[in-house]
C-alpha cells in the first residue's frame, strides 16, 4: 500500500515547488499534497501573517488525514514541522527534514543566520508596506541556486513571492516537539551553499536519533532536480 506525503515549502515558495516531486512519488505508487502556506499565493494579503497562521494551516491539513502521513519540511519549514507536529502527532508516520532549519528552544530562524543577512532582510521588510521580505535576486542566485544556470534561476525567481517577516523573527518553542516519539529522517542535499558547510546537519543533531539520506544537489534541488529528491524520499520510507 502506498504512503501519503504532505510536503511543506519554505520561505518565499509555494506548494508549486513540489510539483515535480509529487509526479515522481505518484509514479512510484504513492500519493502526495503540497499546501501553499498563508501569504504565499501571489495575490495573498501578507500584512499580519504570523507564525501561528502557518501552524494552523499545517494542523488543518494533518487533522483531515484518514491515515498517518509522511510529513516533509524544506528549509524554513523544518521549524514549522517542529511547532505543528505536536498539534496532531497521531496523524504523522514519519517526519522528514529536507535541508531544514531545526531551532533550539526560544530561538528564531534569524538567530541562526549571519547577522548581516538578518539585518538586511529586516530593513527591507520594514521598508515594505506589508512587513514582508522581498525576493532578493542576488541571494537566490548566489546562495540558494549557486551553480545553476541563469535560465533555471530565472524560472525559480519568477515564481517566488515576498516573505512575511514573522516567519523569520518569531522564536519557537521546541519542548513539545522534543517529547514526540515519531520517527525522524533527514534528507540532505550535500552541495547546499545557502549556509556554511555542516550547518544543516549540525542543526539536525538536535533531533536525536534520525535516519539520514544524502543526495547530490543544492538548496533548490526540489525545483531543479525533483527526481533526485523523490528518490531520496523513497529511500527514507
FIDONU-330033 format. One record per residue (C-alpha): chain; x, y, z; residue in three letters. Coordinates in nm, 4 decimals, always signed. Example, Ala and Ser with C-alpha at 12.3 -4.5 7.8 and 13.67 -1.06 7.14 Angstrom:
# FIDONU-330033
<rec><chain>A</chain><x>+1.2300</x><y>-0.4500</y><z>+0.7800</z><res>ala</res></rec>
<rec><chain>A</chain><x>+1.3670</x><y>-0.1060</y><z>+0.7140</z><res>ser</res></rec>
***
This chain:
# FIDONU-330033
<rec><chain>A</chain><x>+0.0000</x><y>+0.0000</y><z>+0.0000</z><res>unk</res></rec>
<rec><chain>A</chain><x>+0.1333</x><y>+0.3428</y><z>-0.0946</z><res>unk</res></rec>
<rec><chain>A</chain><x>+0.2225</x><y>+0.6172</y><z>+0.1518</z><res>unk</res></rec>
<rec><chain>A</chain><x>+0.0734</x><y>+0.9648</y><z>+0.1574</z><res>unk</res></rec>
<rec><chain>A</chain><x>+0.3160</x><y>+1.2567</y><z>+0.1717</z><res>unk</res></rec>
<rec><chain>A</chain><x>+0.2385</x><y>+1.6065</y><z>+0.2978</z><res>unk</res></rec>
<rec><chain>A</chain><x>+0.5077</x><y>+1.8407</y><z>+0.1639</z><res>unk</res></rec>
<rec><chain>A</chain><x>+0.5623</x><y>+2.1781</y><z>+0.3301</z><res>unk</res></rec>
<rec><chain>A</chain><x>+0.7524</x><y>+2.4529</y><z>+0.1480</z><res>unk</res></rec>
<rec><chain>A</chain><x>+0.9858</x><y>+2.7112</y><z>+0.2952</z><res>unk</res></rec>
<rec><chain>A</chain><x>+1.0238</x><y>+3.0876</y><z>+0.2725</z><res>unk</res></rec>
<rec><chain>A</chain><x>+0.9274</x><y>+3.2749</y><z>-0.0475</z><res>unk</res></rec>
<rec><chain>A</chain><x>+0.7996</x><y>+2.9493</y><z>-0.2030</z><res>unk</res></rec>
<rec><chain>A</chain><x>+0.4588</x><y>+2.7904</y><z>-0.2514</z><res>unk</res></rec>
<rec><chain>A</chain><x>+0.3217</x><y>+2.4409</y><z>-0.2890</z><res>unk</res></rec>
<rec><chain>A</chain><x>+0.4147</x><y>+2.4584</y><z>-0.6589</z><res>unk</res></rec>
<rec><chain>A</chain><x>+0.7822</x><y>+2.3889</y><z>-0.5764</z><res>unk</res></rec>
<rec><chain>A</chain><x>+0.6946</x><y>+2.0253</y><z>-0.5021</z><res>unk</res></rec>
<rec><chain>A</chain><x>+0.5127</x><y>+1.9599</y><z>-0.8318</z><res>unk</res></rec>
<rec><chain>A</chain><x>+0.7918</x><y>+1.7539</y><z>-0.9909</z><res>unk</res></rec>
<rec><chain>A</chain><x>+0.8388</x><y>+1.5504</y><z>-0.6754</z><res>unk</res></rec>
<rec><chain>A</chain><x>+0.4676</x><y>+1.4765</y><z>-0.6482</z><res>unk</res></rec>
<rec><chain>A</chain><x>+0.4739</x><y>+1.3416</y><z>-1.0041</z><res>unk</res></rec>
<rec><chain>A</chain><x>+0.7678</x><y>+1.1136</y><z>-0.9178</z><res>unk</res></rec>
<rec><chain>A</chain><x>+0.6052</x><y>+0.9890</y><z>-0.5970</z><res>unk</res></rec>
<rec><chain>A</chain><x>+0.2808</x><y>+0.9145</y><z>-0.7794</z><res>unk</res></rec>
<rec><chain>A</chain><x>+0.4711</x><y>+0.7165</y><z>-1.0438</z><res>unk</res></rec>
<rec><chain>A</chain><x>+0.6096</x><y>+0.5078</y><z>-0.7588</z><res>unk</res></rec>
<rec><chain>A</chain><x>+0.2609</x><y>+0.4272</y><z>-0.6305</z><res>unk</res></rec>
<rec><chain>A</chain><x>+0.2246</x><y>+0.6888</y><z>-0.3580</z><res>unk</res></rec>
<rec><chain>A</chain><x>+0.0102</x><y>+0.9998</y><z>-0.3139</z><res>unk</res></rec>
<rec><chain>A</chain><x>+0.1124</x><y>+1.3486</y><z>-0.2071</z><res>unk</res></rec>
<rec><chain>A</chain><x>-0.0121</x><y>+1.7000</y><z>-0.1475</z><res>unk</res></rec>
<rec><chain>A</chain><x>+0.1728</x><y>+2.0283</y><z>-0.1062</z><res>unk</res></rec>
<rec><chain>A</chain><x>-0.0364</x><y>+2.3028</y><z>+0.0525</z><res>unk</res></rec>
<rec><chain>A</chain><x>+0.0592</x><y>+2.6653</y><z>-0.0018</z><res>unk</res></rec>
<rec><chain>A</chain><x>+0.1014</x><y>+2.8462</y><z>+0.3263</z><res>unk</res></rec>
<rec><chain>A</chain><x>-0.0925</x><y>+3.1646</y><z>+0.4163</z><res>unk</res></rec>
<rec><chain>A</chain><x>+0.0533</x><y>+3.4705</y><z>+0.2457</z><res>unk</res></rec>
<rec><chain>A</chain><x>+0.2344</x><y>+3.2660</y><z>-0.0182</z><res>unk</res></rec>
<rec><chain>A</chain><x>-0.0053</x><y>+3.2882</y><z>-0.3099</z><res>unk</res></rec>
<rec><chain>A</chain><x>+0.0835</x><y>+3.5827</y><z>-0.5364</z><res>unk</res></rec>
<rec><chain>A</chain><x>-0.2451</x><y>+3.7590</y><z>-0.4613</z><res>unk</res></rec>
<rec><chain>A</chain><x>-0.2451</x><y>+3.6901</y><z>-0.0850</z><res>unk</res></rec>
<rec><chain>A</chain><x>-0.2523</x><y>+3.9600</y><z>+0.1792</z><res>unk</res></rec>
<rec><chain>A</chain><x>+0.0819</x><y>+3.9341</y><z>+0.3612</z><res>unk</res></rec>
<rec><chain>A</chain><x>+0.0380</x><y>+4.2014</y><z>+0.6262</z><res>unk</res></rec>
<rec><chain>A</chain><x>-0.0381</x><y>+4.0486</y><z>+0.9651</z><res>unk</res></rec>
<rec><chain>A</chain><x>+0.0686</x><y>+3.6925</y><z>+0.8795</z><res>unk</res></rec>
<rec><chain>A</chain><x>+0.2140</x><y>+3.5320</y><z>+1.1930</z><res>unk</res></rec>
<rec><chain>A</chain><x>+0.3859</x><y>+3.2030</y><z>+1.2725</z><res>unk</res></rec>
<rec><chain>A</chain><x>+0.0568</x><y>+3.0798</y><z>+1.4160</z><res>unk</res></rec>
<rec><chain>A</chain><x>-0.1098</x><y>+3.1152</y><z>+1.0752</z><res>unk</res></rec>
<rec><chain>A</chain><x>+0.1414</x><y>+2.8636</y><z>+0.9380</z><res>unk</res></rec>
<rec><chain>A</chain><x>+0.0917</x><y>+2.6269</y><z>+1.2300</z><res>unk</res></rec>
<rec><chain>A</chain><x>-0.2867</x><y>+2.6384</y><z>+1.1964</z><res>unk</res></rec>
<rec><chain>A</chain><x>-0.2657</x><y>+2.5709</y><z>+0.8213</z><res>unk</res></rec>
<rec><chain>A</chain><x>-0.0439</x><y>+2.2645</y><z>+0.8661</z><res>unk</res></rec>
<rec><chain>A</chain><x>-0.2515</x><y>+2.1352</y><z>+1.1574</z><res>unk</res></rec>
<rec><chain>A</chain><x>-0.5664</x><y>+2.1643</y><z>+0.9443</z><res>unk</res></rec>
<rec><chain>A</chain><x>-0.4076</x><y>+1.9544</y><z>+0.6680</z><res>unk</res></rec>
<rec><chain>A</chain><x>-0.2961</x><y>+1.6919</y><z>+0.9185</z><res>unk</res></rec>
<rec><chain>A</chain><x>-0.6263</x><y>+1.6729</y><z>+1.1020</z><res>unk</res></rec>
<rec><chain>A</chain><x>-0.8211</x><y>+1.5880</y><z>+0.7876</z><res>unk</res></rec>
<rec><chain>A</chain><x>-0.5979</x><y>+1.2905</y><z>+0.7040</z><res>unk</res></rec>
<rec><chain>A</chain><x>-0.7552</x><y>+0.9458</y><z>+0.7362</z><res>unk</res></rec>
<rec><chain>A</chain><x>-0.4196</x><y>+0.7665</y><z>+0.7775</z><res>unk</res></rec>
<rec><chain>A</chain><x>-0.0833</x><y>+0.8783</y><z>+0.9199</z><res>unk</res></rec>
<rec><chain>A</chain><x>+0.1311</x><y>+1.0619</y><z>+0.6637</z><res>unk</res></rec>
<rec><chain>A</chain><x>+0.4954</x><y>+1.1268</y><z>+0.5822</z><res>unk</res></rec>
<rec><chain>A</chain><x>+0.5341</x><y>+1.4943</y><z>+0.6761</z><res>unk</res></rec>
<rec><chain>A</chain><x>+0.8213</x><y>+1.6657</y><z>+0.4923</z><res>unk</res></rec>
<rec><chain>A</chain><x>+0.9551</x><y>+2.0167</y><z>+0.5511</z><res>unk</res></rec>
<rec><chain>A</chain><x>+1.2082</x><y>+2.2025</y><z>+0.3350</z><res>unk</res></rec>
<rec><chain>A</chain><x>+1.4300</x><y>+2.4856</y><z>+0.4608</z><res>unk</res></rec>
<rec><chain>A</chain><x>+1.2289</x><y>+2.7172</y><z>+0.6916</z><res>unk</res></rec>
<rec><chain>A</chain><x>+0.9577</x><y>+2.4519</y><z>+0.7061</z><res>unk</res></rec>
<rec><chain>A</chain><x>+1.1853</x><y>+2.2493</y><z>+0.9311</z><res>unk</res></rec>
<rec><chain>A</chain><x>+1.0840</x><y>+2.4523</y><z>+1.2332</z><res>unk</res></rec>
<rec><chain>A</chain><x>+0.7270</x><y>+2.4655</y><z>+1.1042</z><res>unk</res></rec>
<rec><chain>A</chain><x>+0.7293</x><y>+2.0872</y><z>+1.1493</z><res>unk</res></rec>
<rec><chain>A</chain><x>+0.8679</x><y>+2.1363</y><z>+1.4992</z><res>unk</res></rec>
<rec><chain>A</chain><x>+0.5784</x><y>+2.3584</y><z>+1.6053</z><res>unk</res></rec>
<rec><chain>A</chain><x>+0.2965</x><y>+2.1915</y><z>+1.4090</z><res>unk</res></rec>
<rec><chain>A</chain><x>+0.3683</x><y>+1.8193</y><z>+1.4582</z><res>unk</res></rec>
<rec><chain>A</chain><x>+0.2660</x><y>+1.8306</y><z>+1.8276</z><res>unk</res></rec>
<rec><chain>A</chain><x>-0.0785</x><y>+1.9536</y><z>+1.7163</z><res>unk</res></rec>
<rec><chain>A</chain><x>-0.1608</x><y>+1.6189</y><z>+1.5510</z><res>unk</res></rec>
<rec><chain>A</chain><x>+0.1085</x><y>+1.3586</y><z>+1.6259</z><res>unk</res></rec>
<rec><chain>A</chain><x>-0.1300</x><y>+1.0693</y><z>+1.5671</z><res>unk</res></rec>
<rec><chain>A</chain><x>-0.1582</x><y>+1.1790</y><z>+1.2032</z><res>unk</res></rec>
<rec><chain>A</chain><x>+0.2166</x><y>+1.1528</y><z>+1.1332</z><res>unk</res></rec>
<rec><chain>A</chain><x>+0.4002</x><y>+0.8309</y><z>+1.0469</z><res>unk</res></rec>
<rec><chain>A</chain><x>+0.7411</x><y>+0.9906</y><z>+0.9882</z><res>unk</res></rec>
<rec><chain>A</chain><x>+0.8932</x><y>+1.3394</y><z>+0.9884</z><res>unk</res></rec>
<rec><chain>A</chain><x>+1.1434</x><y>+1.4302</y><z>+0.7164</z><res>unk</res></rec>
<rec><chain>A</chain><x>+1.3641</x><y>+1.7405</y><z>+0.7373</z><res>unk</res></rec>
<rec><chain>A</chain><x>+1.4979</x><y>+1.8387</y><z>+0.3936</z><res>unk</res></rec>
<rec><chain>A</chain><x>+1.7901</x><y>+2.0850</y><z>+0.4227</z><res>unk</res></rec>
<rec><chain>A</chain><x>+1.5848</x><y>+2.2323</y><z>+0.7003</z><res>unk</res></rec>
<rec><chain>A</chain><x>+1.6213</x><y>+2.4741</y><z>+0.9880</z><res>unk</res></rec>
<rec><chain>A</chain><x>+1.5760</x><y>+2.2972</y><z>+1.3214</z><res>unk</res></rec>
<rec><chain>A</chain><x>+1.5644</x><y>+2.5519</y><z>+1.6017</z><res>unk</res></rec>
<rec><chain>A</chain><x>+1.6604</x><y>+2.5340</y><z>+1.9685</z><res>unk</res></rec>
<rec><chain>A</chain><x>+1.4084</x><y>+2.6344</y><z>+2.2324</z><res>unk</res></rec>
<rec><chain>A</chain><x>+1.3278</x><y>+3.0043</y><z>+2.2234</z><res>unk</res></rec>
<rec><chain>A</chain><x>+1.5226</x><y>+3.0802</y><z>+1.9049</z><res>unk</res></rec>
<rec><chain>A</chain><x>+1.4082</x><y>+3.2169</y><z>+1.5692</z><res>unk</res></rec>
<rec><chain>A</chain><x>+1.5497</x><y>+3.1488</y><z>+1.2235</z><res>unk</res></rec>
<rec><chain>A</chain><x>+1.7238</x><y>+3.4868</y><z>+1.2246</z><res>unk</res></rec>
<rec><chain>A</chain><x>+1.9151</x><y>+3.3755</y><z>+1.5357</z><res>unk</res></rec>
<rec><chain>A</chain><x>+2.0840</x><y>+3.1086</y><z>+1.3220</z><res>unk</res></rec>
<rec><chain>A</chain><x>+2.1784</x><y>+3.3073</y><z>+1.0111</z><res>unk</res></rec>
<rec><chain>A</chain><x>+2.4613</x><y>+3.5608</y><z>+0.9673</z><res>unk</res></rec>
<rec><chain>A</chain><x>+2.3658</x><y>+3.8845</y><z>+1.1492</z><res>unk</res></rec>
<rec><chain>A</chain><x>+2.4233</x><y>+4.0981</y><z>+0.8403</z><res>unk</res></rec>
<rec><chain>A</chain><x>+2.1739</x><y>+3.8860</y><z>+0.6440</z><res>unk</res></rec>
<rec><chain>A</chain><x>+1.9127</x><y>+3.9100</y><z>+0.9174</z><res>unk</res></rec>
<rec><chain>A</chain><x>+1.9637</x><y>+4.2861</y><z>+0.9488</z><res>unk</res></rec>
<rec><chain>A</chain><x>+1.9416</x><y>+4.3439</y><z>+0.5746</z><res>unk</res></rec>
<rec><chain>A</chain><x>+1.6222</x><y>+4.1430</y><z>+0.5369</z><res>unk</res></rec>
<rec><chain>A</chain><x>+1.4659</x><y>+4.3105</y><z>+0.8390</z><res>unk</res></rec>
<rec><chain>A</chain><x>+1.5413</x><y>+4.6548</y><z>+0.6957</z><res>unk</res></rec>
<rec><chain>A</chain><x>+1.3916</x><y>+4.5512</y><z>+0.3617</z><res>unk</res></rec>
<rec><chain>A</chain><x>+1.0754</x><y>+4.4242</y><z>+0.5320</z><res>unk</res></rec>
<rec><chain>A</chain><x>+1.0419</x><y>+4.7379</y><z>+0.7429</z><res>unk</res></rec>
<rec><chain>A</chain><x>+1.0585</x><y>+4.9428</y><z>+0.4229</z><res>unk</res></rec>
<rec><chain>A</chain><x>+0.7793</x><y>+4.7414</y><z>+0.2614</z><res>unk</res></rec>
<rec><chain>A</chain><x>+0.4107</x><y>+4.8262</y><z>+0.3076</z><res>unk</res></rec>
<rec><chain>A</chain><x>+0.3222</x><y>+4.4818</y><z>+0.4479</z><res>unk</res></rec>
<rec><chain>A</chain><x>+0.6265</x><y>+4.3809</y><z>+0.6578</z><res>unk</res></rec>
<rec><chain>A</chain><x>+0.7433</x><y>+4.1258</y><z>+0.4026</z><res>unk</res></rec>
<rec><chain>A</chain><x>+1.0936</x><y>+4.0464</y><z>+0.2826</z><res>unk</res></rec>
<rec><chain>A</chain><x>+1.1134</x><y>+4.0936</y><z>-0.0957</z><res>unk</res></rec>
<rec><chain>A</chain><x>+1.2677</x><y>+3.8332</y><z>-0.3214</z><res>unk</res></rec>
<rec><chain>A</chain><x>+1.6392</x><y>+3.9145</y><z>-0.3161</z><res>unk</res></rec>
<rec><chain>A</chain><x>+1.7655</x><y>+3.8033</y><z>-0.6549</z><res>unk</res></rec>
<rec><chain>A</chain><x>+2.1336</x><y>+3.8072</y><z>-0.5662</z><res>unk</res></rec>
<rec><chain>A</chain><x>+2.0679</x><y>+3.5855</y><z>-0.2626</z><res>unk</res></rec>
<rec><chain>A</chain><x>+1.8703</x><y>+3.3397</y><z>-0.4752</z><res>unk</res></rec>
<rec><chain>A</chain><x>+2.1386</x><y>+3.3237</y><z>-0.7437</z><res>unk</res></rec>
<rec><chain>A</chain><x>+2.4479</x><y>+3.3138</y><z>-0.5201</z><res>unk</res></rec>
<rec><chain>A</chain><x>+2.3221</x><y>+3.1110</y><z>-0.2234</z><res>unk</res></rec>
<rec><chain>A</chain><x>+2.0001</x><y>+2.9211</y><z>-0.2900</z><res>unk</res></rec>
<rec><chain>A</chain><x>+2.0871</x><y>+2.8355</y><z>-0.6523</z><res>unk</res></rec>
<rec><chain>A</chain><x>+2.4663</x><y>+2.8578</y><z>-0.6660</z><res>unk</res></rec>
<rec><chain>A</chain><x>+2.5961</x><y>+2.6787</y><z>-0.9744</z><res>unk</res></rec>
<rec><chain>A</chain><x>+2.2598</x><y>+2.6553</y><z>-1.1515</z><res>unk</res></rec>
<rec><chain>A</chain><x>+2.2022</x><y>+2.8023</y><z>-1.4973</z><res>unk</res></rec>
<rec><chain>A</chain><x>+2.0720</x><y>+3.1566</y><z>-1.5292</z><res>unk</res></rec>
<rec><chain>A</chain><x>+1.7644</x><y>+3.0154</y><z>-1.7038</z><res>unk</res></rec>
<rec><chain>A</chain><x>+1.6881</x><y>+2.7863</y><z>-1.4100</z><res>unk</res></rec>
<rec><chain>A</chain><x>+1.7488</x><y>+3.0690</y><z>-1.1633</z><res>unk</res></rec>
<rec><chain>A</chain><x>+1.5143</x><y>+3.2958</y><z>-1.3593</z><res>unk</res></rec>
<rec><chain>A</chain><x>+1.2455</x><y>+3.0271</y><z>-1.3651</z><res>unk</res></rec>
<rec><chain>A</chain><x>+1.2503</x><y>+2.9986</y><z>-0.9857</z><res>unk</res></rec>
<rec><chain>A</chain><x>+1.2692</x><y>+3.3735</y><z>-0.9204</z><res>unk</res></rec>
<rec><chain>A</chain><x>+0.9619</x><y>+3.4242</y><z>-1.1381</z><res>unk</res></rec>
<rec><chain>A</chain><x>+0.7593</x><y>+3.2049</y><z>-0.9020</z><res>unk</res></rec>
<rec><chain>A</chain><x>+0.8795</x><y>+3.3359</y><z>-0.5651</z><res>unk</res></rec>
<rec><chain>A</chain><x>+0.6742</x><y>+3.5818</y><z>-0.3585</z><res>unk</res></rec>
<rec><chain>A</chain><x>+0.7640</x><y>+3.8274</y><z>-0.0798</z><res>unk</res></rec>
<rec><chain>A</chain><x>+0.8025</x><y>+3.6530</y><z>+0.2558</z><res>unk</res></rec>
<rec><chain>A</chain><x>+0.6126</x><y>+3.7659</y><z>+0.5690</z><res>unk</res></rec>
<rec><chain>A</chain><x>+0.8834</x><y>+3.8688</y><z>+0.8141</z><res>unk</res></rec>
<rec><chain>A</chain><x>+0.7286</x><y>+3.6975</y><z>+1.1172</z><res>unk</res></rec>
<rec><chain>A</chain><x>+0.8371</x><y>+3.3551</y><z>+0.9900</z><res>unk</res></rec>
<rec><chain>A</chain><x>+1.1993</x><y>+3.4579</y><z>+1.0351</z><res>unk</res></rec>
<rec><chain>A</chain><x>+1.1749</x><y>+3.6544</y><z>+1.3590</z><res>unk</res></rec>
<rec><chain>A</chain><x>+0.9329</x><y>+3.4610</y><z>+1.5817</z><res>unk</res></rec>
<rec><chain>A</chain><x>+1.1010</x><y>+3.2458</y><z>+1.8484</z><res>unk</res></rec>
<rec><chain>A</chain><x>+0.9712</x><y>+2.8896</y><z>+1.8599</z><res>unk</res></rec>
<rec><chain>A</chain><x>+0.9113</x><y>+2.6527</y><z>+2.1452</z><res>unk</res></rec>
<rec><chain>A</chain><x>+1.0608</x><y>+2.3098</y><z>+2.0761</z><res>unk</res></rec>
<rec><chain>A</chain><x>+0.9674</x><y>+2.1488</y><z>+2.4079</z><res>unk</res></rec>
<rec><chain>A</chain><x>+0.6520</x><y>+1.9709</y><z>+2.2898</z><res>unk</res></rec>
<rec><chain>A</chain><x>+0.8332</x><y>+1.8531</y><z>+1.9784</z><res>unk</res></rec>
<rec><chain>A</chain><x>+1.1183</x><y>+1.7063</y><z>+2.1832</z><res>unk</res></rec>
<rec><chain>A</chain><x>+0.8717</x><y>+1.4759</y><z>+2.3578</z><res>unk</res></rec>
<rec><chain>A</chain><x>+0.7390</x><y>+1.3219</y><z>+2.0352</z><res>unk</res></rec>
<rec><chain>A</chain><x>+0.8342</x><y>+0.9627</y><z>+1.9548</z><res>unk</res></rec>
<rec><chain>A</chain><x>+0.7583</x><y>+0.9898</y><z>+1.5811</z><res>unk</res></rec>
<rec><chain>A</chain><x>+1.0461</x><y>+0.8504</y><z>+1.3666</z><res>unk</res></rec>
<rec><chain>A</chain><x>+1.2574</x><y>+1.1256</y><z>+1.2134</z><res>unk</res></rec>
<rec><chain>A</chain><x>+1.4662</x><y>+1.1421</y><z>+0.8976</z><res>unk</res></rec>
<rec><chain>A</chain><x>+1.6934</x><y>+1.3955</y><z>+0.7320</z><res>unk</res></rec>
<rec><chain>A</chain><x>+1.7161</x><y>+1.4280</y><z>+0.3540</z><res>unk</res></rec>
<rec><chain>A</chain><x>+2.0318</x><y>+1.6263</y><z>+0.2868</z><res>unk</res></rec>
<rec><chain>A</chain><x>+2.1481</x><y>+1.7800</y><z>-0.0415</z><res>unk</res></rec>
<rec><chain>A</chain><x>+2.5214</x><y>+1.7862</y><z>+0.0163</z><res>unk</res></rec>
<rec><chain>A</chain><x>+2.6025</x><y>+2.0727</y><z>-0.2249</z><res>unk</res></rec>
<rec><chain>A</chain><x>+2.3821</x><y>+2.3274</y><z>-0.0463</z><res>unk</res></rec>
<rec><chain>A</chain><x>+2.5640</x><y>+2.6631</y><z>-0.0335</z><res>unk</res></rec>
<rec><chain>A</chain><x>+2.2924</x><y>+2.8617</y><z>+0.1442</z><res>unk</res></rec>
<rec><chain>A</chain><x>+2.4556</x><y>+2.8104</y><z>+0.4862</z><res>unk</res></rec>
<rec><chain>A</chain><x>+2.8129</x><y>+2.7345</y><z>+0.5930</z><res>unk</res></rec>
<rec><chain>A</chain><x>+2.9227</x><y>+2.3702</y><z>+0.5476</z><res>unk</res></rec>
<rec><chain>A</chain><x>+2.7883</x><y>+2.1467</y><z>+0.8207</z><res>unk</res></rec>
<rec><chain>A</chain><x>+2.5194</x><y>+2.3868</y><z>+0.9368</z><res>unk</res></rec>
<rec><chain>A</chain><x>+2.2131</x><y>+2.1855</y><z>+0.8348</z><res>unk</res></rec>
<rec><chain>A</chain><x>+2.3469</x><y>+1.8530</y><z>+0.9620</z><res>unk</res></rec>
<rec><chain>A</chain><x>+2.4635</x><y>+2.0319</y><z>+1.2759</z><res>unk</res></rec>
<rec><chain>A</chain><x>+2.1108</x><y>+2.1539</y><z>+1.3467</z><res>unk</res></rec>
<rec><chain>A</chain><x>+1.9787</x><y>+1.8030</y><z>+1.2805</z><res>unk</res></rec>
<rec><chain>A</chain><x>+2.1725</x><y>+1.6671</y><z>+1.5776</z><res>unk</res></rec>
<rec><chain>A</chain><x>+1.9008</x><y>+1.8206</y><z>+1.7958</z><res>unk</res></rec>
<rec><chain>A</chain><x>+1.6584</x><y>+1.5609</y><z>+1.6585</z><res>unk</res></rec>
<rec><chain>A</chain><x>+1.8293</x><y>+1.2818</y><z>+1.8486</z><res>unk</res></rec>
<rec><chain>A</chain><x>+1.8131</x><y>+0.9560</y><z>+1.6556</z><res>unk</res></rec>
<rec><chain>A</chain><x>+1.7312</x><y>+1.0003</y><z>+1.2859</z><res>unk</res></rec>
<rec><chain>A</chain><x>+1.7733</x><y>+0.8263</y><z>+0.9533</z><res>unk</res></rec>
<rec><chain>A</chain><x>+1.9960</x><y>+1.0148</y><z>+0.7074</z><res>unk</res></rec>
<rec><chain>A</chain><x>+1.9716</x><y>+1.0060</y><z>+0.3293</z><res>unk</res></rec>
<rec><chain>A</chain><x>+2.2228</x><y>+1.2131</y><z>+0.1312</z><res>unk</res></rec>
<rec><chain>A</chain><x>+2.1874</x><y>+1.3145</y><z>-0.2314</z><res>unk</res></rec>
<rec><chain>A</chain><x>+2.3844</x><y>+1.5483</y><z>-0.4578</z><res>unk</res></rec>
<rec><chain>A</chain><x>+2.2471</x><y>+1.8937</y><z>-0.5308</z><res>unk</res></rec>
<rec><chain>A</chain><x>+2.1915</x><y>+2.2378</y><z>-0.3862</z><res>unk</res></rec>
<rec><chain>A</chain><x>+1.9268</x><y>+2.4018</y><z>-0.1704</z><res>unk</res></rec>
<rec><chain>A</chain><x>+1.6713</x><y>+2.4207</y><z>-0.4508</z><res>unk</res></rec>
<rec><chain>A</chain><x>+1.7063</x><y>+2.0616</y><z>-0.5744</z><res>unk</res></rec>
<rec><chain>A</chain><x>+1.3351</x><y>+2.0122</y><z>-0.5145</z><res>unk</res></rec>
<rec><chain>A</chain><x>+1.2871</x><y>+2.2545</y><z>-0.8068</z><res>unk</res></rec>
<rec><chain>A</chain><x>+1.5969</x><y>+2.1835</y><z>-1.0183</z><res>unk</res></rec>
<rec><chain>A</chain><x>+1.6178</x><y>+1.8044</y><z>-0.9772</z><res>unk</res></rec>
<rec><chain>A</chain><x>+1.2900</x><y>+1.6716</y><z>-0.8364</z><res>unk</res></rec>
<rec><chain>A</chain><x>+1.3649</x><y>+1.3133</y><z>-0.9371</z><res>unk</res></rec>
<rec><chain>A</chain><x>+1.6716</x><y>+1.3090</y><z>-0.7090</z><res>unk</res></rec>
<rec><chain>A</chain><x>+1.4726</x><y>+1.4450</y><z>-0.4147</z><res>unk</res></rec>
<rec><chain>A</chain><x>+1.1897</x><y>+1.1992</y><z>-0.4777</z><res>unk</res></rec>
<rec><chain>A</chain><x>+1.4423</x><y>+0.9161</y><z>-0.4913</z><res>unk</res></rec>
<rec><chain>A</chain><x>+1.5777</x><y>+1.0293</y><z>-0.1539</z><res>unk</res></rec>
<rec><chain>A</chain><x>+1.2273</x><y>+1.0337</y><z>-0.0033</z><res>unk</res></rec>
<rec><chain>A</chain><x>+1.1588</x><y>+0.6858</y><z>-0.1379</z><res>unk</res></rec>
<rec><chain>A</chain><x>+1.4859</x><y>+0.5627</y><z>+0.0110</z><res>unk</res></rec>
<rec><chain>A</chain><x>+1.3805</x><y>+0.7011</y><z>+0.3502</z><res>unk</res></rec>
<rec><chain>A</chain><x>+1.0487</x><y>+0.5194</y><z>+0.3548</z><res>unk</res></rec>
***
